[in-house]
Amino acid sequence: MQLYIREARQSLSNLEQILSQESEVTITRRGKAIARLLPLNRGFAIPSHRALRDKSAYLDAGSEQLVREDRNTEGDETPKGTEVVY
């Protein structure tokens, strides 16, 4: 199916319906194709992050506490082989 850009703007609310009926929509401006719309294949399931969370190690302290501790100890020790310049 081919739509002029003005028709495409006027039928934005119906594009999903048009794409379900047509396999492809080409939008033209002054007779030249400027865009091609194709329906997305939604045949795959959206992956769950539960499996990833289950594999991850459980931390006793929350991340905000670990970051706070890291920031508090940042100036206490200088790693070996590092020169501090003030």
Summary of the structure (lengths in Angstrom):
residues: 86
radius of gyration: 27.8
end to end distance: 68.5
largest distance: 69.5
contacts: 125
relative contact order: 0.10
helix: 37%
strand: 16%
